Amino acid sequence: MRAATWVDRWNEVLHQWDQETLQAVSESPFLKRLTPWFLVATYLGDGYLWGGLALGLIFFGRPIDRTYVLMGVAISAVNIFVFRMFKILFRRERPTFVYFTLRSRLIDSHSFPSGHATTTFGLVWLIADAYPHLAVQLIAYGIAAMIGLSRIYLKEHYPLDVIGGALLGSAVSAYLLPMLKAILF
């Protein structure tokens, strides 16, 4: 019984931190000035950004870039499958929606892990590996951070949903990349 009490207390502490951090982020006066940027980031994180990048690489890139697009599709497919399974397993309810009544009806009701963070960080891991230039990596991770933060700011996810998604997407990408390279190169 003692272990159950410790686990329950730990869950309570994490949930309280998640709630307080969500409130602090979503009500930050500094971040309020960035609301239009967060709206753009969250919509771009729906896949438009990565789809546009993939199309650009397919039409204007080198043959190796097309291979990276295939790798990105494979990593994204696995990440989507994995985060969907986690959402079914954990069944964590999303925070209360504030900004988007229509949008909130279009997304699933489970929160953990963030699908945006999972797919974004999985792709950014690939980008950082495929294009090992500091500027490219800083831009890619900056965009990923903005997308993740937008999910918290807009109260569509708790902070731990985004952190968990970022770790999950990165782990899947790190695991799959060596296998994909062995197959495709």
N, C-alpha and C positions, 0 to 999 in steps of 0.2 A: 504494500500500500504506500510505503514511503516513496518508492520510485514514481508511482503515479502522481503523487503530490508534487514532486520535483518537476516532472514533465508538465503538469498542468500549470504550475507557477511560471515555468519558462515560456510556455505558450502565451500565457497572460501578459508577461513582460514584453514579448515580441509583438503581440497584437497592440498593446498600448503604444509602443514605440512607433509602429506602423501608422496608427491613427494620428498621433501627435505630429509625426513628420509629414504625413499627407496634409494636415491642416496648415502646418508651417509653410510648406511649399505652395499650396494653392491659395493661401492668403497673403503671401509675401508682397509688400508694396513694390519692391524692386522688380519682381517677376511679373507683376500685373502689367507693367509697361511693355512686356514681351508677349502679351497675349496673342497678337496676330502671328508672331513667329511660331508660337506653340501650336496654333491652329494649323498652320502650313506644315509644320513638322509632323504632326500626328497624321494628317492626310497623306503626306509623302510616305510615311511609314506603312501605309496600307499596301504598299507595293509599287506605287507609281514611280518613286525614285529609282528603285532597283530594276524595275521593268524598263524604264527609260535608259538607264545606264547599260543594261544588257543589249537593248536595241542599238544604241550608239556603238557598242563594241562589235556587235554582229555586222553592222553596215560599214563602219569606218575603221574598225580595228584590224589588227594583224591576225594571222591564223591562230597564234597562241592565245589571243584575247577571246576568240570564239571557244576555245577549249576551256578557258576560265569561266565563260558563261555557262557551259555545260556543267562544270563542277558546281557553280553557284546554284543551278537548278536542282541538282542532286542534293546538295546540302540543305537547300530550302525545303525540298520535299520531305526529307528526313526530319528536319526541325519542326515542320508543321505537324507531321504525324506524332512526334514525341510530345510537343507541347499540348496537343489535343488529348493525348492519353493522360498526361499529367493533370489537365483540367478536369477530366472525368474522375481521376483518382482522388484529387484533393477537394474538388467541389467547393472551392472558396468563393463566397459571394463577392461581387464587385462593390466598391464604395458607392455611395449614393451619387447618382448623376446630377449635375448642376447645370451644365452648359448646353447639352445637346439632347433634346427630347427625341428628335427623329433618329439621330445617330445611335442613341442608347438602345433603340428598338432593333437596330440592325446588327448589333454585335451580341456574342454569346453572353450568358449570365455569369460565367465562371471567370475568376480573376487570376489564379495562380497556375502557371507563370504567364507573364505578359508575352503574347504571341509576337507583338511588335518588337520587343526587346530580343526575344529568342531568334527570330529570323534576321533582324538587323545585325546583331552582334555575330551571328554565324557567318553572314556575308562579309562583314567588316574584317573578321579573322582571315577569310579567304583573300580579301583585297590587300590586307597588310602582308600576307605571305606572297601573293602574286606580284605585287608592286612595292618592293621594299625601299621606297623613297620616303624620307621623313615627312615631307610636306603632304604626300598622299595619305600616309597613315594618320597624321594629325587631323586632316580634313575629314577622313572617313570616321575616325573615332569621335571627333567633334559632332558630326552629324548624328552618329549613333547615340551619343549622350543627349543631344537635343531632342531626339525622338523619344528616348526613354524618359527624360524629364517632362516632356509634354504629356505623357500618359499619366504621370503623377499630378502635374499641375491641373490638368483637365478633369481630375478625379475619376479616371477610368481604370486606374490601377493603384494599389498600395505600393509604397517603395520596395518592399520585399518581393513583390511580384516582378517588378522591373529588374531588381538585382538578381533574382533567381533566373529570370529569362535570359539576362545577359550572360550569366555563368553557364546556363544550359546550352544556349546557342554557341557559345565559344567552345565548350567541351565537345559538342557534336562535331563542329567544324574541325577542331584539333584532332579528333579521332578519325574522321572520314578523309581528311586531306591526304595523308600518306597513302591510303588505299586508292583514292581517286588518281593520284599522281602515278602510282604503279600501273594502273589500268590505262590511263590516257596518254602517258608519255613513254 
